[in-house]
Each structure stands twice: as structure tokens, then as C-alpha cells.
Amino acid sequence: MSDVDWAGRVAVIGGGPAGLMAAEALAAAGCAVDVFDAMPSVGRKFLLAGKGGLNLTHAEPFEDFLGRYGERAERLRPLLQAFGPEQLRAWAAGLGVETFVGSSRRVFPVDMKAAPLLRAWLHRLRTQGVRFHMRQRWTGWDEAGALRFESPAGSARVQPAATVLALGGASWPRLGSDGAWWPWLAARGVALEPLAPSNCGFDVGWSEHLSQRFAGEPLKSVAIAFEGWRQRGEFIVTAGGVEGSLVYAVSSLLRDRLAAGGDAVFELDLLPDRPLAWVQQELAHTRGPRSLATHLKTRLHLSGLKAALLWEIVPREAQADPARFAALIKALPIRVKAPRPIAEAISTAGGVPFEAMDEHLMLSALPGVFCAGEMLDWEAPTGGYLLTACFASGRQAGQGAAAWVGR
């Protein structure tokens, strides 16, 4: 590899959706492209994300879609306007992969799988002349500014005309996203935000009884409220805490509150379809010789895990007060202690801020070096939003690198 003439060639480091889309944009612009990845094959996290059905993007009005990116929405607006949900679906169709919109407005391939799309994509990239170098672990730059790689065959140095970094965050390190790039960029003057878990679970500290009896069970048809935010859905009670889609949706708010040194207590509505007055009325019914547990099951259909959470958290004196008990059924306080480790998170917050790059995603401190995907400091809930922004930023970085080479 080191004896190749790298004049005019562009190196893309990272073979996930962002890196592959950057490679495609570069190849379409006529650039010679080399993709490097530390793993034996590309797209490993992409394939894992599609294991239960590849949620490619989300079909909703654009402004609603954009709003899912929170504080970074306006920074991502031009990227998503250029390559958003509609363009992504058209792109997949161009690879022979038709998509459909599910009942939740999530978009999936018709066969629900990630592998056929990835195979077709790689075939097209190879036909466009993109070269792939596997088991090549990037380890930063040498003193002359060349890229350093380590592989089973030994060390290599390459000095391309431009570089696109699409190395992911620090979640799922076993699939290649380990955040090792952070200190290398910081050492070269790139202002970075600390990496943090996003779409993550949290430690709560359940009693031994609840942990042993209910760990792994889903909590369905509930709602979570926190600091004015509220959403319905479901999540899972783990041996030590909570995780799952509804928890992931509020995870950034809980994480930031904990990071600021505050208490993070969300309110769990166990009966989101019922108003408080109805719950109070049902609880106030005379129960005679029946136990309170039987009364809850008969009148409110609360049993199993939902009832166990009430016995875990509601004090005995509150259980004896129908009005107070009803209020807690509608807003049960769950105190989270800490986010789960970043290696367990679905995605990562922090990384390269948009302020450290130009509009083409080129690093101001490192001309000719572009960044894309989850390395950038943005986050979004699951539901196709993560993948869409990875594709869009990869395309933007690839086009920017092509313009840099041809300037």
C-alpha cells in the first residue's frame, strides 16, 4: 500500500454509512478513492442495526423531522435538505431496494434486511473504482502529516490529496467505533466536545426482588414525562435500571441533567389512556376483603411489572390514600443514578463541533481533512434519524473533499 502513488487520491477512513456515502460522492465527482477500515469487512454496525429490520429513515413532514436533531437542527438543515428522507429512499431504489412506510412512519426496506442493500452498494462502489483496504487500523498522523495505519501485515504511511474521517463515535467498540480518534484530533488543534452516551440506558438500583423477578421484562403502554417533555411508548426494566426506545428518547435530557450535577427523576405514567380523575374514582371503590393488589388488578388492570413498580416506590402510607396513590400511578417518580457506559449506548453525543469545520465539513485546523457521521457533535433519537444524518453528512464531506482536490 505504501508504494502506491497517492497524488490526487482521497482516503476515506471508516466503512460505515457515512464513509461509504463519502466514497460514493467522491467517485461520482471523478476522484480516485480508497476506503480504509479496521474491521475485516465494512458496514458492521450498519448490519447489526438492520438485524431486527433496517430502519433506514423516517417519513414525516420535513420540519418535524429536522426538529428531532435538537440544538443541532439548523446546522444539519442544509445537509438534510440536500439528502433527506425522500432522497435516501430514492437512492435505495436506485440500488434495487424498495422501501415502505410502517405504521409508526418509520421507513424500512421491503425485505426488512440491511445485507442486500449493503451488497448492492459495495458492488456499485467497486464498479466506480473505489478500492477497499480491510484490517487497516488508523493510528493518527506521523511528523510529516502522513496517515499512519497498522495491519496484520505491518505499518504503512500514506499521504493522500484529501482525507475524509468517518470513524463513528465510541458506542459499540467491538464493531470498530471506539473513539480512539479523539485525542489524535485534539493534539492537532481541533476543538472537540467530550464524547458521551446517547440513546442509552440508565442505572436505577432496584431492590433484589424486583431485579431478580422482572429483569428483562418490557413495560408497555406507558408514558414518560421530564421537564416539560412527554412521550408514550415502551421500555425495558433491566437488572439494575431501565433501557429501551422510550428511555432512549429522553436519554439526552436525563444525561445532561446528571452531568450538571442535578437529580434526574422522570415521571412514569402507568395508565396514559386514563385521566387522573378516573384512576382516583376506581381506587376509591370499596374493595372489601380483597387485597390492594387484587383491587389494582380488578379495577385498574395493573399487575405484574407495573404493580411491582408501585410496591417498589410508593410508600405504604400513600398506598392507603386513594387520591395520593392515584397521583403516583399517573406520575411515578423514577430516579436514575447514571447513564450506562458509552460502549453500551446506541449512539454517541459530542465529538467534532460544527464550529470547528466549514460548510463543507472540512476541519479549520486541518485543511484537506473532512469529518462525517457520528464523529460530529450531534445526536438524534432512534427511528431512522441517526442513519439519515450519517448518510447526509457523508455525502456533504465527500463532495467537499472532491471540491478541495479539484480546486
C-alpha positions in Angstrom: 0.0 0.0 0.0 2.8 2.4 0.8 4.3 2.1 -2.7 1.1 3.4 -4.3 1.2 6.9 -5.9 -1.2 8.8 -3.7 -1.2 12.0 -5.7 -4.8 13.0 -6.3 -6.2 10.1 -4.4 -8.6 10.6 -1.5 -8.6 8.4 1.7 -11.8 7.7 3.4 -11.2 6.2 6.9 -14.3 4.3 8.2 -16.5 2.0 6.2 -19.9 2.7 7.8 -22.8 4.5 6.0 -21.1 8.0 6.3 -17.8 6.8 5.0 -19.3 4.8 2.1 -21.5 7.7 1.2 -18.5 10.0 1.1 -16.7 7.5 -1.1 -19.7 7.4 -3.5 -19.8 11.2 -3.7 -16.1 11.3 -4.4 -16.3 8.7 -7.0 -19.2 10.4 -8.7 -17.0 13.6 -8.9 -14.3 11.6 -10.7 -12.0 11.2 -7.7 -9.8 8.1 -7.1 -11.0 6.8 -3.7 -9.5 4.4 -1.1 -11.6 3.3 1.8 -9.8 2.0 5.0 -11.4 0.1 7.8 -10.0 -1.6 10.9 -12.5 -4.4 10.7 -12.4 -7.4 8.3 -15.4 -6.1 6.4 -17.3 -2.8 6.1 -20.7 -1.8 7.4 -20.7 -4.0 10.5 -22.7 -1.6 12.8 -25.0 -1.0 9.8 -25.7 -4.7 9.5 -26.2 -5.0 13.2 -28.7 -2.1 13.2 -30.6 -3.9 10.5 -30.7 -7.2 12.3 -34.3 -6.7 13.6 -35.3 -4.8 10.5 -33.4 -1.9 8.9 -35.0 1.4 9.9 -33.5 3.4 7.2 -35.2 6.8 7.7 -38.5 8.3 8.9 -41.4 9.7 6.9 -42.8 12.8 8.4 -43.0 16.5 7.5 -39.5 17.9 7.0 -39.7 20.4 9.8 -40.8 17.8 12.2 -38.1 15.5 11.0 -35.5 18.3 11.4 -36.7 19.1 14.9 -35.6 15.6 16.1 -32.0 16.9 16.0 -32.5 19.4 18.8 -29.8 22.1 19.2 -28.0 21.0 16.0 -31.1 21.1 13.8 -30.2 24.3 12.0 -26.6 23.1 11.4 -27.9 20.0 9.8 -30.7 21.7 7.8 -28.7 22.2 4.6 -27.3 18.7 4.7 -30.7 17.1 5.2 -32.4 19.4 2.6 -29.8 18.1 0.1 -30.1 14.5 1.2 -33.0 13.8 3.5 -35.6 11.0 3.8 -37.0 11.3 0.3 -33.6 11.4 -1.4 -32.4 8.5 0.8 -35.4 6.4 -0.3 -34.8 7.3 -4.0 -31.1 6.4 -3.5 -32.0 3.0 -2.1 -34.4 2.4 -5.0 -31.5 3.1 -7.4 -29.8 0.2 -5.8 -32.8 -2.0 -6.4 -34.0 -1.8 -2.8 -37.6 -0.6 -2.5 -38.8 0.8 0.8 -42.1 1.1 2.6 -43.5 3.3 5.4 -44.6 1.4 8.5 -47.4 2.3 10.9 -45.1 4.4 13.0 -43.9 6.3 9.9 -40.6 4.5 10.1 -39.1 3.6 6.7 -37.8 0.0 6.0 -36.6 -1.9 3.0 -39.4 -4.2 1.8 -37.5 -7.3 2.8 -36.5 -5.6 6.1 -32.8 -6.5 5.7 -29.6 -4.5 5.6 -27.4 -7.0 3.8 -29.0 -6.8 0.3 -28.7 -3.0 0.3 -25.1 -3.2 1.5 -24.1 -5.8 -1.1 -25.6 -3.8 -3.9 -23.9 -0.6 -2.7 -20.5 -2.2 -2.4 -20.9 -3.7 -5.9 -21.6 -0.2 -7.3 -18.7 1.4 -5.4 -16.3 -1.2 -6.7 -17.6 -0.7 -10.2 -16.9 3.0 -9.8 -13.3 2.2 -8.9 -13.4 2.6 -5.2 -10.7 0.4 -3.5 -11.2 -1.2 -0.1 -8.4 -1.8 2.4 -9.5 -4.0 5.3 -7.9 -4.6 8.7 -6.2 -1.3 8.4 -6.4 0.5 11.8 -5.7 4.2 11.5 -3.4 5.5 14.3 -3.2 9.2 13.5 -0.6 11.2 11.7 3.2 11.0 11.6 5.5 14.0 11.9 5.3 14.7 8.2 1.5 14.7 8.3 1.1 11.3 6.6 -1.7 9.0 7.7 -0.4 6.0 9.8 -2.0 2.6 9.5 -1.4 -0.7 11.4 -2.4 -4.0 10.0 -1.5 -7.7 10.4 0.9 -7.1 7.5 2.7 -4.3 9.4 2.8 -0.5 9.4 2.1 1.8 6.4 2.1 5.6 5.8 0.0 7.3 3.1 -0.3 10.9 2.1 -3.5 11.4 0.1 -4.7 14.6 -1.5 -7.6 14.8 1.0 -8.9 12.7 3.8 -12.5 12.0 5.0 -12.7 10.7 8.6 -15.9 8.8 9.2 -14.9 6.8 12.3 -18.1 6.8 14.3 -18.4 7.7 17.9 -17.5 5.5 20.9 -20.5 3.2 21.1 -20.2 -0.5 20.1 -16.3 -0.5 20.1 -16.3 -4.2 19.2 -17.7 -3.2 15.8 -14.9 -0.6 15.3 -16.4 2.6 16.8 -14.1 3.1 19.8 -13.5 6.9 19.9 -9.7 6.3 19.6 -9.5 9.3 17.2 -10.5 11.9 19.8 -7.0 12.5 21.3 -5.3 12.5 17.9 -7.6 15.3 16.6 -7.3 17.2 19.9 -3.5 17.0 19.7 -3.6 18.7 16.2 -5.6 21.6 17.5 -9.2 20.5 16.7 -11.5 21.9 19.4 -13.6 18.9 20.5 -16.6 18.2 22.7 -16.2 15.2 25.1 -17.9 12.0 23.9 -21.0 11.0 25.9 -23.5 8.2 25.6 -26.7 8.9 23.6 -29.8 6.7 23.2 -28.6 4.9 26.3 -30.0 3.1 29.3 -29.6 4.3 33.0 -28.8 2.8 36.3 -31.6 3.0 38.9 -30.8 0.5 41.6 -33.8 -1.7 42.0 -34.5 -3.9 45.0 -33.2 -7.5 44.8 -36.8 -8.8 44.4 -37.7 -6.6 41.5 -34.3 -7.1 39.8 -34.5 -10.9 40.1 -38.2 -11.2 39.3 -38.6 -8.7 36.4 -35.2 -8.0 34.8 -35.6 -8.1 31.0 -39.4 -7.6 31.0 -40.9 -4.9 28.9 -43.1 -2.1 30.3 -45.7 -1.4 27.6 -48.3 1.3 27.1 -46.7 3.8 29.4 -45.6 7.5 29.1 -42.5 9.3 30.5 -42.5 13.0 31.4 -39.4 15.0 32.3 -39.0 18.8 32.4 -41.9 19.5 30.1 -41.0 16.6 27.7 -43.6 13.8 27.4 -43.9 10.8 25.2 -45.7 7.5 25.1 -44.1 4.2 24.3 -42.4 1.3 26.0 -39.1 0.3 27.6 -37.4 -2.5 29.5 -36.6 -2.9 33.1 -33.1 -4.3 33.4 -31.4 -5.9 36.4 -30.1 -2.5 37.5 -32.1 0.1 35.7 -34.0 1.0 32.5 -33.4 0.9 28.8 -35.3 0.7 25.5 -36.9 3.1 23.0 -38.8 5.3 25.3 -35.9 5.7 27.7 -33.6 6.4 24.7 -35.9 9.2 23.6 -35.4 11.1 26.8 -31.8 10.0 27.5 -30.1 13.2 26.4 -32.2 15.2 28.8 -31.5 12.8 31.7 -27.8 12.6 30.8 -27.4 16.4 30.7 -29.2 16.9 34.0 -26.9 14.3 35.7 -23.8 15.9 34.1 -24.9 19.3 35.5 -24.9 17.7 39.0 -28.7 17.7 39.3 -31.2 15.0 40.2 -32.7 13.2 37.2 -36.1 11.9 38.1 -38.6 11.2 35.4 -42.3 10.6 36.0 -43.8 7.4 34.7 -47.5 7.3 33.8 -48.6 3.7 34.1 -52.1 4.5 32.7 -51.6 7.1 30.0 -55.0 6.4 28.4 -56.8 7.2 31.7 -57.3 10.6 33.3 -56.3 11.1 36.9 -60.0 11.6 38.0 -60.9 8.1 36.6 -58.0 6.5 38.4 -59.0 8.2 41.7 -62.6 7.0 41.2 -61.6 3.4 40.6 -59.2 3.3 43.6 -61.9 4.8 45.8 -64.3 1.9 45.1 -64.8 -0.3 48.2 -62.6 -3.3 48.0 -64.0 -5.2 51.0 -61.9 -8.3 51.9 -59.9 -8.1 48.7 -56.2 -7.2 48.9 -54.9 -4.0 47.4 -53.1 -5.9 44.8 -56.3 -7.7 43.7 -58.1 -4.3 43.8 -55.5 -2.8 41.5 -55.7 -5.7 39.1 -59.5 -5.8 39.1 -60.3 -2.1 38.9 -57.2 -0.7 37.1 -55.8 -3.8 35.3 -52.5 -3.1 37.0 -50.5 -6.3 37.7 -47.1 -7.9 37.0 -44.3 -5.4 36.4 -46.5 -2.3 36.7 -47.8 -3.3 40.1 -44.3 -4.3 41.2 -43.0 -0.8 40.4 -45.8 0.6 42.6 -44.8 -1.7 45.5 -41.2 -0.8 44.9 -41.6 3.0 45.0 -44.9 4.1 46.6 -44.7 4.4 50.5 -47.2 2.4 52.5 -49.0 5.5 53.8 -49.5 6.7 50.2 -50.9 3.3 49.2 -53.6 3.8 51.9 -54.6 7.2 50.4 -56.6 6.8 47.2 -56.0 10.4 46.0 -52.3 10.2 46.6 -51.9 6.7 45.2 -53.8 7.7 42.1 -51.5 10.7 41.6 -48.4 8.4 41.8 -49.9 5.9 39.4 -50.1 8.7 36.9 -46.7 10.2 37.8 -44.5 7.6 39.5 -41.1 9.1 40.2 -38.1 7.1 38.8 -34.8 8.4 39.9 -31.9 7.5 37.6 -28.4 7.5 39.0 -26.1 7.4 36.0 -26.1 6.6 32.3 -24.9 3.2 31.2 -21.3 3.1 29.8 -20.8 4.7 26.4 -19.8 1.3 25.0 -23.4 0.1 25.6 -25.1 3.1 24.0 -26.8 3.0 20.7 -25.0 6.2 19.6 -22.7 9.0 20.8 -23.0 12.7 21.5 -20.1 15.0 21.5 -17.1 14.9 19.1 -16.3 17.4 16.3 -18.5 20.5 16.7 -19.8 22.2 13.6 -18.0 25.4 14.7 -14.6 23.6 14.1 -15.5 23.0 10.4 -16.5 25.0 7.3 -19.8 24.4 5.4 -18.1 21.5 3.5 -17.3 19.8 6.9 -13.6 20.5 6.5 -11.7 21.0 9.7 -10.5 24.6 10.1 -7.4 23.4 11.9 -6.5 20.7 9.3 -7.2 21.9 5.8 -7.9 18.9 3.5 -9.3 16.8 6.3 -13.1 16.3 6.4 -15.3 14.7 9.0 -18.7 13.0 8.7 -21.2 10.8 10.6 -21.3 10.1 14.3 -17.9 11.8 14.8 -19.7 15.1 14.5 -21.3 16.7 17.6 -25.0 16.0 17.0 -27.5 13.4 18.3 -30.9 12.3 17.5 -33.4 9.6 18.7 -33.6 6.2 17.1 -36.1 5.8 14.3 -34.0 6.4 11.2 -32.8 9.8 12.2 -29.3 8.6 13.1 -28.8 6.8 9.8 -30.2 9.7 7.7 -27.8 12.2 9.1 -24.9 9.9 8.7 -25.7 9.5 5.0 -26.3 13.2 4.6 -23.1 14.3 6.3 -21.0 11.6 4.5 -22.3 13.0 1.2 -21.5 16.5 2.2 -18.0 15.6 3.3 -17.4 13.6 0.1 -18.5 16.5 -2.1 -16.4 18.9 0.0 -13.3 16.7 -0.4 -13.9 16.4 -4.1 -14.0 20.2 -4.4 -10.8 20.5 -2.4 -8.9 18.1 -4.6 -10.2 19.8 -7.8 -9.8 23.4 -6.6 
